Amino acid sequence: MSAAAIAPGDARALARALVRVDSRNPALSPGGVGEAAAVALLREVLDDWGFRTETHDAAPGRPNLLARIGDARNGRTLMLSGHADVVGIEGMTHAPFDGEERDGRLYGRGAADMKGGIGAMCAAAWRAARERVAGEIIVAVTADEEYESVGTRAMLERGVRADAAIVGEPTGLDVMPAHRGFVWIEVVVAGRAAHGSRWEIGVDAIRHAGLLLAELDRVDAEDLPRRSHPLLGRASMHASTIEGGLGMSTYPDRCVLRLERRTLPGENGSDVVDEVRRACEAVRAARPSFDAELKLLMAQGPSDVATDAPVVRSLEESLRERGEPVRVSGMSAWTDAALLNAAGIPAICFGPGDISLAHAAEEYIPLPEIDRAASVLTVLARRWCA
C-alpha cells in the first residue's frame, strides 16, 4: 500500500501497511533487513498528514523517526513512543508479512508488537492536532527495541525530551505504569579434566554447576518471593542455558551457565551479581573444590511511575471520557519506558493488543482495539497538552 492510499487519521490502514513491511531486527534474525523500509513508509505517510518529520540513524542503516505536530511553546509536550523492529518469523503458522485481515483481526509479525500501537498513536496525534491541541505531540518510532534499544538510547542522547510519554506496547488497553527489569549473568564453573576412571583427580564442572543450580533454586523459591511490588508481584530467576563437557569418558573441565533474573524497581545489575556471588559462596562452603567466575552480560532496569502521577491520572480520565474500563496493572515484559523514565520523562505503557501474542507463532491484533486505543489517545493528547 502506498502512503497516498492511507487517509489521514486512519489507524487501521496505517497498521496494516506497516505490518506488510518486513522489519526484522538483524541482531536477532539472520537475514533481518532492519527498520529502514518501515521508517521510510511511515515518514512518507506522516509528511502527507502534516507532521514535521526527521530521521537519524541509531546505527548504520537503522533509523529512528521523530514526527512532531503542534507547538511546544503553547503547552506541554507528550511523546508517543514505539519501535519499528520485529523479531524473527521461524515457526509462524501464517504468512508473516501479508497483513491479512479476517474475523476482525489483523494478522502478521509485529501486528501486536507493536505496529498496531504505532497506527493508533499516529492517528491519535493527527486527530488531536486537528482539534487545535495546545502543546506538541512527538511520535518517536525507534530501532532495535527488541535487542539492545540502541534507537531509544540514541534518541535520548540527542536531547529529545517530553513532559510525559506513552509507550504503545500491547497492554489490552490496561494502564501499565510499571514493569520489571532484567539482568543476564554468565557463570563459568571450572573443573579439572581427567579420564573418567580417575575420580581422585577429576573435578566435575557440570556437577558443580548442578550444585549452584540447586542453591539458586532455593533462592528463587525462598528468598525472592519476599521481594514484591504491588503491580508486578515477586522477583524471579531462571537458568537460561547450560553447556559443558568434553566426552563420555572425561571429567568436564568447564561448564557455562547463563541466568536471567527479572528485577523489581529498586534492584539493579550489581545487586543481582552480588546475589549470585553469595550463592556461589554457599556452594563453596559445602564443596571447597567449587570454583566459578561471574560476568554481567546485560542489565536493563525496571520502570516505575506512581499510580497517582499526572500522566496516569490523565490517561485514566481519558479512558472514562471514552466510556472505556479503567484497569491499572503491571507490564510483564521489558520496554523502552525504563529508558525514558531514567532520562526524566514519566513514561507508562498503554496500547492495543495482547502481549502474550508478541513473538508468537500466531500473532494478530483485534482491529476494533486499534480504533479504541486511537480514540483514547486522542483525548489524552488534547487533555495533556492543553
C-alpha positions as a printed NumPy array, in Angstrom:
array([[  0.   ,   0.   ,   0.   ],
       [  1.34 ,   3.43 ,  -0.953],
       [  1.439,   6.271,   1.52 ],
       [ -1.069,   8.217,  -0.588],
       [ -3.632,   5.433,  -0.129],
       [ -3.653,   5.856,   3.659],
       [ -6.177,   8.517,   4.589],
       [ -5.14 ,  10.935,   7.342],
       [ -6.041,   9.55 ,  10.754],
       [ -6.757,   6.012,   9.514],
       [ -5.149,   3.925,  12.248],
       [ -6.159,   0.566,  10.778],
       [ -4.798,   1.298,   7.308],
       [ -1.512,   2.538,   8.698],
       [ -1.127,  -0.511,  10.943],
       [ -1.886,  -2.802,   8.   ],
       [  0.654,  -1.077,   5.769],
       [  3.355,  -1.301,   8.443],
       [  2.695,  -4.993,   9.095],
       [  3.234,  -5.647,   5.398],
       [  6.787,  -4.283,   5.646],
       [  9.462,  -6.729,   6.798],
       [ 11.382,  -5.009,   9.605],
       [ 13.063,  -7.951,  11.325],
       [ 15.814,  -6.944,  13.696],
       [ 19.093,  -8.142,  12.144],
       [ 20.651,  -8.592,  15.593],
       [ 18.063, -11.277,  16.343],
       [ 17.031, -12.718,  12.994],
       [ 19.605, -13.925,  10.421],
       [ 18.877, -12.058,   7.214],
       [ 16.805,  -9.454,   9.026],
       [ 16.536,  -6.28 ,   6.95 ],
       [ 16.033,  -3.829,   9.812],
       [ 13.702,  -0.882,  10.18 ],
       [ 14.649,   1.35 ,   7.238],
       [ 11.773,   0.447,   4.889],
       [  9.155,   0.682,   7.634],
       [ 10.5  ,   4.054,   8.782],
       [ 10.573,   5.339,   5.191],
       [  6.925,   4.381,   4.69 ],
       [  5.885,   5.893,   7.997],
       [  7.752,   9.125,   7.314],
       [  6.093,   9.489,   3.917],
       [  2.665,   8.952,   5.476],
       [  3.219,  11.391,   8.318],
       [  4.675,  14.011,   5.962],
       [  1.44 ,  13.746,   3.974],
       [ -0.555,  14.102,   7.199],
       [  1.184,  17.36 ,   8.09 ],
       [  3.778,  16.262,  10.65 ],
       [  7.262,  17.75 ,  10.809],
       [  9.482,  14.681,  10.433],
       [ 13.166,  13.85 ,  10.708],
       [ 15.168,  10.651,  10.759],
       [ 18.504,   9.83 ,  12.367],
       [ 20.477,   6.616,  12.235],
       [ 20.798,   4.953,  15.631],
       [ 23.19 ,   2.506,  13.95 ],
       [ 24.228,   2.195,  10.299],
       [ 21.057,   1.644,   8.286],
       [ 18.929,   1.539,  11.471],
       [ 16.943,   4.809,  11.536],
       [ 14.797,   6.45 ,  14.183],
       [ 11.863,   8.638,  13.177],
       [ 10.728,  11.745,  15.055],
       [  7.426,  13.217,  13.894],
       [  6.142,  16.381,  15.568],
       [  2.803,  18.117,  15.375],
       [  1.538,  21.093,  17.36 ],
       [  3.588,  23.81 ,  19.053],
       [  5.668,  23.171,  22.177],
       [  5.553,  26.906,  23.045],
       [  1.838,  26.773,  23.801],
       [  1.558,  23.882,  26.243],
       [  3.023,  20.634,  27.492],
       [  4.677,  18.049,  25.287],
       [  3.518,  14.437,  25.004],
       [  5.681,  11.714,  23.469],
       [  4.02 ,   8.696,  21.871],
       [  6.779,   6.086,  21.715],
       [  7.028,   2.906,  19.681],
       [  9.514,   0.654,  17.917],
       [  9.655,  -0.364,  14.274],
       [ 11.646,  -3.588,  14.629],
       [ 10.118,  -7.048,  14.948],
       [ 11.516, -10.439,  15.892],
       [ 12.028, -13.472,  13.65 ],
       [  9.34 , -15.429,  11.842],
       [ 10.505, -19.014,  12.407],
       [  7.632, -21.343,  13.285],
       [  4.84 , -18.934,  12.401],
       [  1.588, -20.585,  11.39 ],
       [  0.514, -17.87 ,   8.943],
       [  2.161, -15.578,   6.412],
       [  4.247, -13.122,   8.43 ],
       [  4.023, -10.026,   6.258],
       [  0.762, -10.332,   4.29 ],
       [ -1.195,  -8.172,   6.727],
       [ -4.229, -10.405,   6.284],
       [ -7.481,  -9.268,   7.876],
       [-10.037, -11.858,   8.934],
       [-12.564, -12.254,  11.715],
       [-11.927,  -8.689,  12.843],
       [ -8.201,  -9.245,  13.32 ],
       [ -5.036,  -8.067,  11.597],
       [ -2.513, -10.905,  11.304],
       [  1.24 , -10.61 ,  10.878],
       [  4.578, -10.373,  12.624],
       [  4.514,  -7.122,  14.558],
       [  0.736,  -6.714,  14.43 ],
       [  0.533,  -6.782,  18.225],
       [  4.163,  -5.904,  18.95 ],
       [  3.706,  -3.135,  18.034],
       [  2.647,  -1.82 ,  14.649],
       [ -0.994,  -1.74 ,  15.696],
       [  0.069,   0.553,  18.51 ],
       [  2.043,   2.768,  16.118],
       [ -1.009,   3.11 ,  13.878],
       [ -3.137,   4.125,  16.861],
       [ -0.557,   6.628,  18.141],
       [ -0.06 ,   8.341,  14.787],
       [ -3.791,   8.596,  14.139],
       [ -4.369,   9.99 ,  17.636],
       [ -1.68 ,  12.655,  17.218],
       [ -3.15 ,  13.761,  13.892],
       [ -6.709,  13.875,  15.257],
       [ -5.676,  15.816,  18.347],
       [ -3.808,  18.351,  16.213],
       [ -6.892,  18.878,  14.031],
       [ -8.707,  19.838,  17.217],
       [ -6.061,  22.537,  17.813],
       [ -4.093,  20.792,  20.527],
       [ -2.303,  23.417,  22.595],
       [  1.128,  21.844,  23.021],
       [  3.246,  19.484,  20.947],
       [  2.935,  15.771,  20.294],
       [  6.074,  13.851,  19.369],
       [  5.676,  10.463,  17.721],
       [  9.   ,   8.691,  18.313],
       [  9.483,   5.42 ,  16.432],
       [ 12.835,   3.856,  17.218],
       [ 15.07 ,   0.987,  16.134],
       [ 16.28 ,  -2.109,  17.952],
       [ 13.931,  -2.22 ,  20.944],
       [ 13.817,  -5.997,  20.663],
       [ 17.56 ,  -6.334,  21.324],
       [ 19.538,  -3.517,  22.952],
       [ 17.308,  -0.461,  22.403],
       [ 20.045,   1.422,  20.605],
       [ 17.326,   3.526,  18.995],
       [ 15.837,   4.983,  22.146],
       [ 19.287,   5.408,  23.671],
       [ 20.427,   7.361,  20.6  ],
       [ 17.279,   9.481,  20.635],
       [ 17.808,  10.429,  24.271],
       [ 21.478,  11.179,  23.621],
       [ 20.303,  13.704,  21.023],
       [ 18.472,  15.51 ,  23.82 ],
       [ 14.888,  14.671,  22.827],
       [ 12.617,  15.164,  25.832],
       [  8.918,  15.488,  26.662],
       [  6.783,  16.205,  29.713],
       [  5.39 ,  12.659,  29.631],
       [  5.345,   9.624,  27.368],
       [  3.024,   6.803,  26.414],
       [  4.8  ,   3.672,  25.188],
       [  2.287,   1.99 ,  22.905],
       [  3.182,  -1.619,  23.664],
       [  0.293,  -4.113,  23.721],
       [ -1.465,  -3.815,  27.089],
       [ -5.01 ,  -4.715,  26.046],
       [ -5.846,  -1.065,  26.905],
       [ -4.745,  -1.533,  30.506],
       [ -2.795,   1.312,  32.075],
       [  0.632,  -0.089,  32.965],
       [  2.812,   2.289,  34.994],
       [  5.461,  -0.299,  35.929],
       [  7.407,  -3.227,  34.542],
       [ 10.265,  -5.447,  35.632],
       [ 13.838,  -5.106,  34.511],
       [ 16.161,  -7.971,  33.674],
       [ 19.765,  -8.965,  34.297],
       [ 21.737, -11.538,  32.315],
       [ 24.656, -13.223,  34.076],
       [ 27.146, -15.792,  32.856],
       [ 28.708, -18.186,  35.364],
       [ 31.751, -20.171,  34.236],
       [ 32.255, -23.13 ,  36.581],
       [ 35.771, -24.543,  36.475],
       [ 36.63 , -28.23 ,  36.821],
       [ 39.657, -30.423,  36.071],
       [ 39.717, -32.679,  33.048],
       [ 40.662, -36.304,  33.723],
       [ 39.963, -39.794,  32.447],
       [ 36.572, -41.   ,  33.596],
       [ 38.22 , -43.643,  35.739],
       [ 40.369, -41.115,  37.653],
       [ 37.828, -39.897,  40.158],
       [ 40.608, -38.954,  42.576],
       [ 41.976, -36.212,  40.273],
       [ 38.996, -35.234,  38.095],
       [ 36.774, -32.303,  39.101],
       [ 33.33 , -32.398,  37.512],
       [ 32.41 , -28.859,  36.429],
       [ 28.907, -29.931,  35.368],
       [ 28.077, -31.484,  38.743],
       [ 29.404, -28.382,  40.464],
       [ 27.162, -26.278,  38.241],
       [ 24.325, -28.519,  39.376],
       [ 25.107, -27.684,  42.993],
       [ 24.912, -23.996,  42.128],
       [ 21.608, -24.529,  40.331],
       [ 20.23 , -26.212,  43.427],
       [ 21.244, -23.234,  45.559],
       [ 19.751, -20.801,  43.047],
       [ 16.568, -22.858,  43.087],
       [ 16.438, -22.292,  46.821],
       [ 16.99 , -18.56 ,  46.321],
       [ 14.149, -18.404,  43.807],
       [ 11.811, -20.456,  45.993],
       [ 12.602, -18.924,  49.385],
       [ 14.318, -15.551,  49.102],
       [ 12.888, -13.87 ,  46.008],
       [  9.203, -14.243,  46.966],
       [  9.938, -11.923,  49.895],
       [ 10.527,  -9.106,  47.392],
       [  7.382,  -7.91 ,  45.675],
       [  5.77 ,  -4.911,  44.012],
       [  2.05 ,  -4.082,  44.196],
       [  1.648,  -4.225,  40.394],
       [  4.447,  -6.591,  39.4  ],
       [  4.414,  -9.289,  42.061],
       [  7.582, -11.134,  43.044],
       [ 11.085, -11.106,  41.638],
       [ 12.217, -14.237,  39.777],
       [ 15.228, -16.075,  38.366],
       [ 15.675, -18.876,  35.865],
       [ 18.51 , -20.752,  34.189],
       [ 18.528, -19.83 ,  30.503],
       [ 21.26 , -22.043,  29.001],
       [ 23.89 , -24.524,  30.151],
       [ 26.75 , -26.062,  28.206],
       [ 29.823, -28.115,  29.013],
       [ 31.531, -31.455,  28.723],
       [ 34.323, -32.986,  26.653],
       [ 33.152, -36.554,  26.104],
       [ 31.541, -39.529,  27.782],
       [ 34.751, -40.747,  29.417],
       [ 36.165, -37.407,  30.508],
       [ 35.604, -35.282,  33.583],
       [ 34.362, -31.912,  32.261],
       [ 36.796, -29.07 ,  32.861],
       [ 34.262, -26.294,  32.275],
       [ 30.543, -25.637,  32.45 ],
       [ 28.94 , -22.364,  31.357],
       [ 25.646, -21.422,  32.945],
       [ 23.65 , -18.364,  31.855],
       [ 20.984, -16.923,  34.084],
       [ 18.223, -14.385,  33.739],
       [ 16.947, -12.521,  36.774],
       [ 13.828, -10.38 ,  36.457],
       [ 14.244,  -7.366,  38.709],
       [ 11.823,  -5.118,  40.557],
       [ 12.025,  -1.337,  40.975],
       [ 14.885,  -0.619,  43.355],
       [ 17.047,  -3.525,  42.14 ],
       [ 19.944,  -3.26 ,  39.703],
       [ 22.584,  -5.373,  37.986],
       [ 25.107,  -5.087,  40.805],
       [ 22.521,  -6.333,  43.291],
       [ 21.928,  -9.44 ,  41.193],
       [ 25.634, -10.137,  40.673],
       [ 26.064,  -9.977,  44.455],
       [ 23.101, -12.312,  44.902],
       [ 24.609, -14.946,  42.581],
       [ 28.029, -14.472,  44.167],
       [ 26.534, -15.254,  47.586],
       [ 25.01 , -18.408,  46.12 ],
       [ 28.46 , -19.411,  44.834],
       [ 29.934, -18.806,  48.264],
       [ 27.276, -21.007,  49.851],
       [ 28.163, -23.833,  47.469],
       [ 31.888, -23.336,  48.075],
       [ 31.344, -23.539,  51.846],
       [ 29.896, -27.014,  51.391],
       [ 32.172, -28.057,  48.493],
       [ 35.608, -26.374,  48.737],
       [ 36.594, -27.548,  45.243],
       [ 33.844, -25.383,  43.719],
       [ 35.316, -22.602,  41.564],
       [ 33.363, -20.163,  39.406],
       [ 33.691, -16.769,  37.73 ],
       [ 30.757, -14.388,  37.205],
       [ 30.204, -11.985,  34.336],
       [ 27.417,  -9.436,  33.945],
       [ 26.247,  -9.722,  30.33 ],
       [ 23.431,  -7.182,  30.248],
       [ 21.202,  -5.253,  32.609],
       [ 18.044,  -3.335,  31.703],
       [ 16.455,  -1.502,  34.582],
       [ 12.85 ,  -1.766,  35.735],
       [ 10.346,   1.045,  35.242],
       [  8.04 ,   2.504,  37.86 ],
       [  5.721,   5.508,  37.739],
       [  3.475,   6.257,  40.687],
       [ -0.143,   5.269,  40.13 ],
       [ -1.224,   8.807,  41.075],
       [  1.263,  10.514,  38.732],
       [ -0.257,  13.191,  36.463],
       [  0.168,  11.168,  33.253],
       [ -1.516,   8.135,  34.862],
       [ -4.429,  10.229,  36.091],
       [ -4.813,  11.909,  32.702],
       [ -4.901,   8.544,  30.926],
       [ -7.472,   7.19 ,  33.377],
       [ -9.657,  10.272,  32.832],
       [ -9.329,   9.853,  29.071],
       [-10.456,   6.235,  29.312],
       [-13.508,   7.27 ,  31.327],
       [-14.351,  10.018,  28.834],
       [-14.421,   7.407,  26.058],
       [-16.511,   5.008,  28.144],
       [-13.658,   2.52 ,  28.495],
       [-12.946,   0.485,  31.644],
       [-10.022,   1.684,  33.748],
       [ -7.654,  -1.135,  34.65 ],
       [ -4.242,  -0.497,  36.186],
       [ -1.782,  -3.395,  36.127],
       [  1.887,  -4.26 ,  35.722],
       [  3.605,  -4.981,  32.413],
       [  5.203,  -8.414,  32.195],
       [  7.773,  -7.537,  29.508],
       [ 10.616,  -5.017,  29.47 ],
       [ 10.041,  -1.867,  27.395],
       [ 11.722,   1.391,  26.471],
       [  9.643,   3.057,  29.201],
       [ 12.514,   2.248,  31.565],
       [ 14.967,   4.293,  29.485],
       [ 12.548,   7.19 ,  29.155],
       [ 11.91 ,   7.247,  32.888],
       [ 15.63 ,   7.122,  33.615],
       [ 16.002,  10.2  ,  31.395],
       [ 13.391,  12.084,  33.418],
       [ 10.376,  11.51 ,  31.143],
       [  7.489,   9.909,  33.094],
       [  6.577,   7.023,  30.786],
       [  3.818,   4.439,  31.067],
       [  2.676,   1.648,  28.773],
       [ -0.711,   1.707,  27.063],
       [ -1.719,   0.256,  23.734],
       [ -3.854,  -2.183,  21.781],
       [ -3.14 ,  -5.902,  21.567],
       [ -2.216,  -8.824,  23.771],
       [  1.404,  -9.095,  24.928],
       [  1.101, -12.886,  25.041],
       [  0.828, -12.852,  21.22 ],
       [  4.084, -10.934,  20.806],
       [  6.784, -13.15 ,  19.203],
       [  4.211, -15.971,  18.972],
       [  3.619, -18.488,  16.176],
       [  0.263, -16.775,  15.609],
       [  0.366, -13.005,  16.02 ],
       [ -2.625, -10.745,  15.496],
       [ -4.357,  -7.676,  16.879],
       [ -8.126,  -7.05 ,  17.088],
       [ -8.898,  -4.217,  14.667],
       [-11.53 ,  -2.571,  16.913],
       [ -8.919,  -2.348,  19.669],
       [ -6.693,  -0.242,  17.414],
       [ -9.622,   2.145,  16.942],
       [-10.352,   2.278,  20.673],
       [ -6.722,   2.963,  21.525],
       [ -6.569,   5.782,  18.97 ],
       [ -9.733,   7.314,  20.389],
       [ -8.419,   7.258,  23.976],
       [ -5.001,   8.611,  22.972],
       [ -6.654,  11.454,  21.056],
       [ -8.454,  12.545,  24.219],
       [ -5.258,  12.118,  26.26 ],
       [ -3.17 ,  14.23 ,  23.869],
       [ -5.752,  17.002,  23.89 ],
       [ -6.053,  16.843,  27.687],
       [ -2.303,  16.601,  28.403],
       [ -1.122,  19.291,  26.03 ],
       [ -3.811,  21.814,  26.978]])
